[in-house]
Amino acid sequence: MIRVLEEKDVDTVAKIWLETNIKAHDFIASNYWKEHYEIIKDMFLQAEIYVYEIEKEIMGFIGLDKEYIEGIFVLDQYQKRGIGKALLNHVKAKKEHLSLNVYQKNLNAILFYQREGFCVQYEDVDKNTGEKEYRMVWNRLGSNLQNEGNLL
């Protein structure tokens, strides 16, 4: 079941955020994520967040700021079971356009987003980490169009 984040979910979601970021971004020091943990945790109730749960256990979530996907986070043991896709489809049904940034070294995420109709718009550098990243976009009407700026 996918539902809106509730206050009682914040600790669980914050732990998923931390664990998933450390694992998916092993090219960034884990202290970077740990140092941002409390700040991010405080921001959760102000964001648009949907959680995926089964039998009251949260397995993952997606966070949005308007049409920008802050991230999709799924616990390691539940990955590759369609949870990320279900969360993404949930927000695709609500939005006309979506965008996100993804680190170039996170190839699994890039391939996931490409399978889901996202295209690379441009390349940039994350000023906080110094890591190269892609801006990827999805448009309901143009999701079938060729990506003229595909950098991959």
C-alpha positions in Angstrom: 0.0 0.0 0.0 1.2 3.5 -0.8 0.2 6.3 1.5 1.2 9.8 2.6 3.9 10.0 5.3 2.6 10.5 8.8 4.4 12.0 11.8 4.8 8.5 13.4 6.8 7.4 10.3 9.6 10.0 10.5 12.1 7.9 12.5 11.6 4.8 10.3 11.8 6.8 7.0 14.9 8.7 8.3 16.7 5.4 9.0 15.8 4.1 5.5 17.1 7.4 4.0 20.4 7.0 5.9 20.9 3.3 5.2 20.0 3.5 1.5 22.2 6.6 0.9 25.2 5.0 2.5 24.8 1.8 0.5 23.9 3.3 -2.9 26.6 6.0 -2.7 29.6 4.1 -1.4 31.8 6.6 -3.4 30.8 9.3 -0.9 32.0 9.1 2.7 29.3 7.8 5.0 29.9 10.7 7.4 28.5 13.0 4.7 25.1 11.3 5.1 25.3 11.0 8.9 26.1 14.7 9.2 22.9 15.6 7.2 20.7 13.0 9.0 19.0 15.3 11.6 18.5 18.2 9.1 16.9 15.9 6.6 14.8 14.2 9.3 13.4 17.6 10.3 12.5 18.4 6.7 10.4 15.2 6.2 7.2 16.5 7.5 7.4 19.6 5.3 8.0 17.5 2.1 5.6 15.6 -0.1 6.5 12.0 0.8 4.7 8.7 0.0 5.6 5.5 1.9 5.2 2.0 0.6 4.2 -0.4 3.4 2.9 -4.0 3.8 1.3 -5.1 7.0 2.3 -1.7 8.6 6.0 -2.1 7.8 7.5 0.6 5.7 9.8 -0.8 3.0 10.5 2.4 1.1 9.5 5.9 0.2 9.6 8.6 -2.4 10.2 12.3 -1.6 9.1 15.2 -3.7 9.5 18.9 -3.8 6.8 19.9 -6.3 7.8 18.1 -9.5 11.4 17.4 -8.3 12.1 13.9 -7.0 14.4 14.2 -4.0 14.8 10.5 -4.1 13.4 7.0 -4.0 14.6 4.9 -1.1 13.9 1.2 -0.7 15.4 -1.0 2.0 18.1 -3.2 0.6 16.3 -6.5 1.3 13.2 -5.2 -0.6 14.9 -3.9 -3.6 14.3 -5.3 -7.1 10.7 -6.3 -6.1 8.9 -3.5 -7.9 8.6 -1.1 -4.9 10.6 1.7 -6.4 8.6 1.4 -9.6 5.3 1.4 -7.7 6.3 4.5 -5.9 7.4 6.2 -9.1 4.2 5.2 -10.9 2.2 6.7 -8.0 3.8 10.1 -8.4 3.7 9.9 -12.3 -0.1 9.5 -12.0 -0.2 12.9 -10.0 2.3 14.9 -12.1 2.8 16.0 -15.7 6.5 16.5 -15.4 9.2 15.1 -13.1 12.9 15.8 -12.7 15.7 14.5 -10.5 19.5 14.5 -10.1 21.4 11.3 -10.0 25.1 10.7 -9.4 26.8 9.4 -12.5 28.5 6.7 -10.4 25.1 5.4 -9.4 24.6 3.3 -12.6 21.8 1.2 -11.1 19.7 4.3 -10.5 20.4 5.7 -13.9 19.4 2.5 -15.6 16.2 2.3 -13.5 15.2 5.8 -14.3 15.9 5.3 -18.0 13.7 2.1 -18.0 11.0 4.3 -16.4 11.1 6.8 -19.2 13.5 9.4 -17.8 16.0 11.1 -20.1 19.3 12.8 -19.3 18.8 16.5 -19.8 22.3 17.7 -18.8 25.4 17.0 -16.8 26.4 18.9 -13.7 28.5 18.7 -10.5 26.9 18.4 -7.1 28.4 21.4 -5.2 28.1 19.6 -1.9 29.9 16.4 -2.8 31.9 17.4 -5.9 30.4 14.3 -7.6 29.3 14.5 -11.3 25.6 14.0 -11.7 22.9 14.0 -14.4 19.7 15.9 -14.4 17.0 13.5 -15.7 13.5 14.5 -16.7 10.3 12.8 -17.5 7.3 14.2 -19.2 3.9 12.4 -19.4 3.4 13.6 -23.0 6.9 13.2 -24.2 8.1 10.1 -22.3 8.3 8.2 -25.5 10.4 10.8 -27.3 14.1 10.2 -28.1 16.5 11.9 -25.7 18.5 14.2 -28.0 20.8 15.1 -25.2 21.5 11.5 -23.9 25.0 11.6 -22.5 25.2 7.9 -21.8 
